[in-house]
């Protein structure tokens, strides 16, 4: 499942970036980006890719967890329909 973030990389700053949540291994604060702006690094991918996003680590975690909650609700609704 893809999660939408805001790209913080200088050449794509402000553009949307969609990351496959199944690839996310770690999320942590980045050192200051050029111009002194803050960013969060999302690490993962099939080859250890890093993505710089504008959302805080807490926001990234919240977005990733929101998908889990949504999936649980879908699963519980489908179980209720089967009963």
N, CA, C and O atoms as a printed pandas DataFrame, in Angstrom:
     atom_number atom_name residue_name chain_id  residue_number  x_coord  y_coord  z_coord
0              1         N          UNK        A               1    0.830   -1.167    0.000
1              2        CA          UNK        A               1    0.000    0.000    0.000
2              3         C          UNK        A               1    0.883    1.241    0.000
3              4         O          UNK        A               1    1.879    1.298    0.721
4              5         N          UNK        A               2    0.525    2.221   -0.796
5              6        CA          UNK        A               2    1.305    3.445   -0.918
6              7         C          UNK        A               2    0.817    4.501    0.075
7              8         O          UNK        A               2   -0.379    4.631    0.339
8              9         N          UNK        A               3    1.778    5.245    0.614
9             10        CA          UNK        A               3    1.482    6.331    1.541
10            11         C          UNK        A               3    2.035    7.615    0.932
11            12         O          UNK        A               3    3.161    7.643    0.437
12            13         N          UNK        A               4    1.231    8.678    0.972
13            14        CA          UNK        A               4    1.623    9.953    0.383
14            15         C          UNK        A               4    2.349   10.823    1.412
15            16         O          UNK        A               4    1.870   11.020    2.529
16            17         N          UNK        A               5    3.516   11.339    1.011
17            18        CA          UNK        A               5    4.301   12.260    1.822
18            19         C          UNK        A               5    4.659   13.465    0.966
19            20         O          UNK        A               5    4.378   13.490   -0.233
20            21         N          UNK        A               6    5.286   14.472    1.593
21            22        CA          UNK        A               6    5.758   15.657    0.885
22            23         C          UNK        A               6    7.268   15.566    0.756
23            24         O          UNK        A               6    7.982   15.485    1.755
24            25         N          UNK        A               7    7.745   15.580   -0.472
25            26        CA          UNK        A               7    9.169   15.419   -0.758
26            27         C          UNK        A               7    9.959   16.599   -0.197
27            28         O          UNK        A               7    9.554   17.748   -0.372
28            29         N          UNK        A               8   11.073   16.333    0.469
29            30        CA          UNK        A               8   11.936   17.377    1.018
30            31         C          UNK        A               8   13.261   17.478    0.273
31            32         O          UNK        A               8   14.071   18.358    0.566
32            33         N          UNK        A               9   13.490   16.580   -0.692
33            34        CA          UNK        A               9   14.728   16.634   -1.478
34            35         C          UNK        A               9   14.761   17.934   -2.278
35            36         O          UNK        A               9   13.759   18.328   -2.876
36            37         N          UNK        A              10   15.908   18.590   -2.285
37            38        CA          UNK        A              10   16.042   19.923   -2.889
38            39         C          UNK        A              10   15.443   20.005   -4.293
39            40         O          UNK        A              10   14.705   20.944   -4.592
40            41         N          UNK        A              11   15.746   19.045   -5.149
41            42        CA          UNK        A              11   15.296   19.105   -6.542
42            43         C          UNK        A              11   13.812   18.778   -6.727
43            44         O          UNK        A              11   13.263   19.005   -7.805
44            45         N          UNK        A              12   13.161   18.251   -5.695
45            46        CA          UNK        A              12   11.734   17.899   -5.783
46            47         C          UNK        A              12   10.939   18.459   -4.610
47            48         O          UNK        A              12    9.830   17.998   -4.341
48            49         N          UNK        A              13   11.484   19.434   -3.917
49            50        CA          UNK        A              13   10.893   19.974   -2.697
50            51         C          UNK        A              13    9.440   20.391   -2.909
51            52         O          UNK        A              13    9.112   21.120   -3.846
52            53         N          UNK        A              14    8.575   19.906   -2.009
53            54        CA          UNK        A              14    7.162   20.263   -2.049
54            55         C          UNK        A              14    6.302   19.356   -2.903
55            56         O          UNK        A              14    5.076   19.401   -2.800
56            57         N          UNK        A              15    6.907   18.534   -3.743
57            58        CA          UNK        A              15    6.136   17.605   -4.573
58            59         C          UNK        A              15    5.684   16.411   -3.737
59            60         O          UNK        A              15    6.307   16.071   -2.731
60            61         N          UNK        A              16    4.613   15.793   -4.159
61            62        CA          UNK        A              16    4.155   14.575   -3.496
62            63         C          UNK        A              16    5.090   13.424   -3.830
63            64         O          UNK        A              16    5.620   13.326   -4.936
64            65         N          UNK        A              17    5.275   12.559   -2.846
65            66        CA          UNK        A              17    6.032   11.326   -3.063
66            67         C          UNK        A              17    5.229   10.201   -2.415
67            68         O          UNK        A              17    4.783   10.328   -1.275
68            69         N          UNK        A              18    5.050    9.116   -3.136
69            70        CA          UNK        A              18    4.300    7.967   -2.637
70            71         C          UNK        A              18    5.291    6.838   -2.357
71            72         O          UNK        A              18    6.055    6.434   -3.234
72            73         N          UNK        A              19    5.266    6.338   -1.127
73            74        CA          UNK        A              19    6.210    5.303   -0.700
74            75         C          UNK        A              19    5.427    4.059   -0.310
75            76         O          UNK        A              19    4.432    4.136    0.411
76            77         N          UNK        A              20    5.886    2.921   -0.792
77            78        CA          UNK        A              20    5.277    1.641   -0.431
78            79         C          UNK        A              20    5.555    1.377    1.042
79            80         O          UNK        A              20    6.707    1.189    1.430
80            81         N          UNK        A              21    4.519    1.361    1.857
81            82        CA          UNK        A              21    4.708    1.236    3.307
82            83         C          UNK        A              21    5.358   -0.085    3.698
83            84         O          UNK        A              21    5.985   -0.172    4.754
84            85         N          UNK        A              22    5.221   -1.108    2.872
85            86        CA          UNK        A              22    5.840   -2.403    3.171
86            87         C          UNK        A              22    7.358   -2.336    3.057
87            88         O          UNK        A              22    8.053   -3.225    3.548
88            89         N          UNK        A              23    7.877   -1.298    2.417
89            90        CA          UNK        A              23    9.318   -1.144    2.256
90            91         C          UNK        A              23    9.957   -0.360    3.391
91            92         O          UNK        A              23   11.183   -0.341    3.505
92            93         N          UNK        A              24    9.164    0.286    4.229
93            94        CA          UNK        A              24    9.713    1.150    5.270
94            95         C          UNK        A              24   10.337    0.302    6.374
95            96         O          UNK        A              24    9.679   -0.556    6.963
96            97         N          UNK        A              25   11.613    0.556    6.642
97            98        CA          UNK        A              25   12.355   -0.173    7.662
98            99         C          UNK        A              25   12.598    0.708    8.882
99           100         O          UNK        A              25   12.521    0.234   10.016
100          101         N          UNK        A              26   12.896    2.007    8.653
101          102        CA          UNK        A              26   13.200    2.926    9.747
102          103         C          UNK        A              26   12.798    4.337    9.356
103          104         O          UNK        A              26   12.758    4.693    8.178
104          105         N          UNK        A              27   12.500    5.135   10.384
105          106        CA          UNK        A              27   12.151    6.542   10.201
106          107         C          UNK        A              27   12.926    7.329   11.249
107          108         O          UNK        A              27   12.885    6.983   12.430
108          109         N          UNK        A              28   13.640    8.394   10.836
109          110        CA          UNK        A              28   14.407    9.167   11.813
110          111         C          UNK        A              28   14.621   10.587   11.319
111          112         O          UNK        A              28   14.469   10.873   10.131
112          113         N          UNK        A              29   14.979   11.486   12.251
113          114        CA          UNK        A              29   15.257   12.882   11.907
114          115         C          UNK        A              29   16.490   12.955   11.026
115          116         O          UNK        A              29   17.474   12.247   11.240
116          117         N          UNK        A              30   16.416   13.821   10.036
117          118        CA          UNK        A              30   17.551   14.051    9.141
118          119         C          UNK        A              30   18.358   15.236    9.651
119          120         O          UNK        A              30   17.817   16.112   10.325
120          121         N          UNK        A              31   19.638   15.267    9.335
121          122        CA          UNK        A              31   20.378   16.502    9.583
122          123         C          UNK        A              31   19.735   17.604    8.746
123          124         O          UNK        A              31   18.995   17.313    7.807
124          125         N          UNK        A              32   20.003   18.834    9.066
125          126        CA          UNK        A              32   19.412   19.944    8.312
126          127         C          UNK        A              32   19.684   19.794    6.820
127          128         O          UNK        A              32   20.776   19.416    6.396
128          129         N          UNK        A              33   18.659   20.102    6.046
129          130        CA          UNK        A              33   18.775   20.089    4.594
130          131         C          UNK        A              33   19.385   21.416    4.148
131          132         O          UNK        A              33   19.484   22.344    4.952
132          133         N          UNK        A              34   19.798   21.526    2.880
133          134        CA          UNK        A              34   20.294   22.810    2.385
134          135         C          UNK        A              34   19.264   23.905    2.658
135          136         O          UNK        A              34   18.066   23.703    2.458
136          137         N          UNK        A              35   19.725   25.038    3.106
137          138        CA          UNK        A              35   18.813   26.123    3.448
138          139         C          UNK        A              35   18.348   26.053    4.886
139          140         O          UNK        A              35   17.583   26.910    5.330
140          141         N          UNK        A              36   18.801   25.037    5.630
141          142        CA          UNK        A              36   18.473   24.921    7.041
142          143         C          UNK        A              36   17.127   24.307    7.354
143          144         O          UNK        A              36   16.731   24.277    8.519
144          145         N          UNK        A              37   16.398   23.809    6.341
145          146        CA          UNK        A              37   15.089   23.225    6.619
146          147         C          UNK        A              37   15.251   21.834    7.237
147          148         O          UNK        A              37   16.232   21.134    6.985
148          149         N          UNK        A              38   14.281   21.461    8.037
149          150        CA          UNK        A              38   14.304   20.155    8.683
150          151         C          UNK        A              38   13.610   19.135    7.792
151          152         O          UNK        A              38   12.757   19.484    6.976
152          153         N          UNK        A              39   13.981   17.887    7.956
153          154        CA          UNK        A              39   13.371   16.817    7.174
154          155         C          UNK        A              39   13.427   15.528    7.988
155          156         O          UNK        A              39   14.124   15.436    8.999
156          157         N          UNK        A              40   12.688   14.559    7.527
157          158        CA          UNK        A              40   12.688   13.229    8.112
158          159         C          UNK        A              40   13.162   12.264    7.043
159          160         O          UNK        A              40   12.788   12.387    5.876
160          161         N          UNK        A              41   13.978   11.315    7.435
161          162        CA          UNK        A              41   14.429   10.287    6.501
162          163         C          UNK        A              41   13.585    9.039    6.703
163          164         O          UNK        A              41   13.445    8.539    7.819
164          165         N          UNK        A              42   13.027    8.548    5.605
165          166        CA          UNK        A              42   12.325    7.267    5.587
166          167         C          UNK        A              42   13.273    6.313    4.878
167          168         O          UNK        A              42   13.639    6.542    3.725
168          169         N          UNK        A              43   13.670    5.247    5.560
169          170        CA          UNK        A              43   14.666    4.313    5.033
170          171         C          UNK        A              43   14.005    2.980    4.731
171          172         O          UNK        A              43   13.173    2.495    5.498
172          173         N          UNK        A              44   14.384    2.399    3.613
173          174        CA          UNK        A              44   13.864    1.081    3.262
174          175         C          UNK        A              44   14.070    0.809    1.796
175          176         O          UNK        A              44   15.096    1.167    1.218
176          177         N          UNK        A              45   13.096    0.179    1.207
177          178        CA          UNK        A              45   13.185   -0.135   -0.205
178          179         C          UNK        A              45   13.993   -1.387   -0.444
179          180         O          UNK        A              45   14.673   -1.885    0.454
180          181         N          UNK        A              46   13.915   -1.891   -1.654
181          182        CA          UNK        A              46   14.595   -3.140   -1.972
182          183         C          UNK        A              46   16.116   -3.020   -1.940
183          184         O          UNK        A              46   16.804   -4.028   -1.788
184          185         N          UNK        A              47   16.656   -1.805   -2.081
185          186        CA          UNK        A              47   18.102   -1.639   -2.083
186          187         C          UNK        A              47   18.576   -0.642   -1.042
187          188         O          UNK        A              47   19.625   -0.021   -1.215
188          189         N          UNK        A              48   17.818   -0.477    0.041
189          190        CA          UNK        A              48   18.216    0.451    1.084
190          191         C          UNK        A              48   18.100    1.901    0.673
191          192         O          UNK        A              48   18.989    2.705    0.954
192          193         N          UNK        A              49   17.027    2.235    0.021
193          194        CA          UNK        A              49   16.774    3.589   -0.443
194          195         C          UNK        A              49   16.421    4.493    0.730
195          196         O          UNK        A              49   15.826    4.037    1.706
196          197         N          UNK        A              50   16.778    5.757    0.645
197          198        CA          UNK        A              50   16.315    6.736    1.627
198          199         C          UNK        A              50   15.505    7.800    0.900
199          200         O          UNK        A              50   15.827    8.199   -0.219
200          201         N          UNK        A              51   14.441    8.249    1.567
201          202        CA          UNK        A              51   13.608    9.323    1.060
202          203         C          UNK        A              51   13.581   10.419    2.109
203          204         O          UNK        A              51   13.396   10.133    3.292
204          205         N          UNK        A              52   13.762   11.670    1.700
205          206        CA          UNK        A              52   13.644   12.813    2.599
206          207         C          UNK        A              52   12.239   13.378    2.454
207          208         O          UNK        A              52   11.826   13.752    1.357
208          209         N          UNK        A              53   11.512   13.439    3.552
209          210        CA          UNK        A              53   10.145   13.954    3.537
210          211         C          UNK        A              53   10.019   15.100    4.534
211          212         O          UNK        A              53   10.795   15.192    5.485
212          213         N          UNK        A              54    9.038   15.976    4.312
213          214        CA          UNK        A              54    8.834   17.132    5.174
214          215         C          UNK        A              54    8.106   16.786    6.472
215          216         O          UNK        A              54    8.244   17.507    7.460
216          217         N          UNK        A              55    7.341   15.706    6.490
217          218        CA          UNK        A              55    6.600   15.332    7.690
218          219         C          UNK        A              55    7.560   14.929    8.806
219          220         O          UNK        A              55    8.647   14.415    8.541
220          221         N          UNK        A              56    7.156   15.165   10.055
221          222        CA          UNK        A              56    7.975   14.769   11.207
222          223         C          UNK        A              56    7.955   13.246   11.342
223          224         O          UNK        A              56    7.084   12.587   10.774
224          225         N          UNK        A              57    8.908   12.681   12.090
225          226        CA          UNK        A              57    8.872   11.229   12.316
226          227         C          UNK        A              57    7.542   10.788   12.932
227          228         O          UNK        A              57    7.023    9.724   12.595
228          229         N          UNK        A              58    6.995   11.598   13.827
229          230        CA          UNK        A              58    5.716   11.256   14.454
230          231         C          UNK        A              58    4.579   11.256   13.429
231          232         O          UNK        A              58    3.704   10.391   13.471
232          233         N          UNK        A              59    4.591   12.223   12.511
233          234        CA          UNK        A              59    3.567   12.265   11.466
234          235         C          UNK        A              59    3.703   11.070   10.527
235          236         O          UNK        A              59    2.706   10.477   10.117
236          237         N          UNK        A              60    4.942   10.723   10.191
237          238        CA          UNK        A              60    5.177    9.560    9.316
238          239         C          UNK        A              60    4.613    8.308    9.983
239          240         O          UNK        A              60    3.898    7.532    9.349
240          241         N          UNK        A              61    4.934    8.112   11.259
241          242        CA          UNK        A              61    4.447    6.938   11.985
242          243         C          UNK        A              61    2.928    6.926   12.044
243          244         O          UNK        A              61    2.304    5.878   11.884
244          245         N          UNK        A              62    2.327    8.103   12.277
245          246        CA          UNK        A              62    0.870    8.192   12.337
246          247         C          UNK        A              62    0.242    7.797   10.998
247          248         O          UNK        A              62   -0.757    7.077   10.972
248          249         N          UNK        A              63    0.817    8.259    9.894
249          250        CA          UNK        A              63    0.291    7.907    8.574
250          251         C          UNK        A              63    0.428    6.411    8.301
251          252         O          UNK        A              63   -0.484    5.793    7.752
252          253         N          UNK        A              64    1.551    5.838    8.681
253          254        CA          UNK        A              64    1.741    4.397    8.490
254          255         C          UNK        A              64    0.779    3.597    9.353
255          256         O          UNK        A              64    0.217    2.605    8.889
256          257         N          UNK        A              65    0.577    4.010   10.604
257          258        CA          UNK        A              65   -0.331    3.309   11.517
258          259         C          UNK        A              65   -1.783    3.469   11.118
259          260         O          UNK        A              65   -2.585    2.565   11.353
260          261         N          UNK        A              66   -2.142    4.592   10.522
261          262        CA          UNK        A              66   -3.527    4.825   10.100
262          263         C          UNK        A              66   -3.965    3.758    9.106
263          264         O          UNK        A              66   -5.128    3.357    9.092
264          265         N          UNK        A              67   -3.047    3.304    8.288
265          266        CA          UNK        A              67   -3.382    2.248    7.330
266          267         C          UNK        A              67   -3.688    0.945    8.048
267          268         O          UNK        A              67   -4.596    0.217    7.647
268          269         N          UNK        A              68   -2.940    0.640    9.107
269          270        CA          UNK        A              68   -3.205   -0.569    9.882
270          271         C          UNK        A              68   -4.600   -0.524   10.488
271          272         O          UNK        A              68   -5.339   -1.506   10.426
272          273         N          UNK        A              69   -4.958    0.612   11.071
273          274        CA          UNK        A              69   -6.276    0.751   11.682
274          275         C          UNK        A              69   -7.365    0.599   10.639
275          276         O          UNK        A              69   -8.388   -0.039   10.887
276          277         N          UNK        A              70   -7.143    1.189    9.463
277          278        CA          UNK        A              70   -8.120    1.061    8.383
278          279         C          UNK        A              70   -8.276   -0.377    7.942
279          280         O          UNK        A              70   -9.392   -0.827    7.682
280          281         N          UNK        A              71   -7.169   -1.110    7.853
281          282        CA          UNK        A              71   -7.237   -2.513    7.450
282          283         C          UNK        A              71   -7.951   -3.347    8.491
283          284         O          UNK        A              71   -8.709   -4.252    8.142
284          285         N          UNK        A              72   -7.720   -3.053    9.791
285          286        CA          UNK        A              72   -8.404   -3.796   10.846
286          287         C          UNK        A              72   -9.906   -3.577   10.748
287          288         O          UNK        A              72  -10.682   -4.519   10.903
288          289         N          UNK        A              73  -10.322   -2.337   10.490
289          290        CA          UNK        A              73  -11.744   -2.043   10.382
290          291         C          UNK        A              73  -12.362   -2.780    9.207
291          292         O          UNK        A              73  -13.469   -3.308    9.319
292          293         N          UNK        A              74  -11.661   -2.823    8.081
293          294        CA          UNK        A              74  -12.173   -3.536    6.914
294          295         C          UNK        A              74  -12.287   -5.021    7.233
295          296         O          UNK        A              74  -13.288   -5.651    6.892
296          297         N          UNK        A              75  -11.266   -5.589    7.886
297          298        CA          UNK        A              75  -11.299   -7.007    8.216
298          299         C          UNK        A              75  -12.435   -7.323    9.185
299          300         O          UNK        A              75  -13.134   -8.322    9.016
300          301         N          UNK        A              76  -12.622   -6.477   10.200
301          302        CA          UNK        A              76  -13.668   -6.775   11.177
302          303         C          UNK        A              76  -15.047   -6.624   10.545
303          304         O          UNK        A              76  -15.962   -7.372   10.890
304          305         N          UNK        A              77  -15.216   -5.669    9.623
305          306        CA          UNK        A              77  -16.500   -5.520    8.944
306          307         C          UNK        A              77  -16.781   -6.735    8.074
307          308         O          UNK        A              77  -17.910   -7.226    8.037
308          309         N          UNK        A              78  -15.751   -7.229    7.366
309          310        CA          UNK        A              78  -15.984   -8.374    6.496
310          311         C          UNK        A              78  -16.272   -9.633    7.321
311          312         O          UNK        A              78  -17.036  -10.489    6.874
312          313         N          UNK        A              79  -15.677   -9.766    8.517
313          314        CA          UNK        A              79  -15.971  -10.908    9.379
314          315         C          UNK        A              79  -17.419  -10.834    9.856
315          316         O          UNK        A              79  -18.103  -11.855    9.931
316          317         N          UNK        A              80  -17.886   -9.626   10.179
317          318        CA          UNK        A              80  -19.267   -9.467   10.631
318          319         C          UNK        A              80  -20.259   -9.818    9.533
319          320         O          UNK        A              80  -21.323  -10.367    9.819
320          321         N          UNK        A              81  -19.938   -9.516    8.302
321          322        CA          UNK        A              81  -20.823   -9.835    7.186
322          323         C          UNK        A              81  -20.923  -11.340    7.003
323          324         O          UNK        A              81  -21.976  -11.850    6.621
324          325         N          UNK        A              82  -19.815  -12.070    7.278
325          326        CA          UNK        A              82  -19.812  -13.523    7.100
326          327         C          UNK        A              82  -20.633  -14.222    8.168
327          328         O          UNK        A              82  -21.144  -15.319    7.941
328          329         N          UNK        A              83  -20.762  -13.595    9.334
329          330        CA          UNK        A              83  -21.464  -14.226   10.463
330          331         C          UNK        A              83  -22.957  -14.289   10.227
331          332         O          UNK        A              83  -23.695  -14.789   11.076
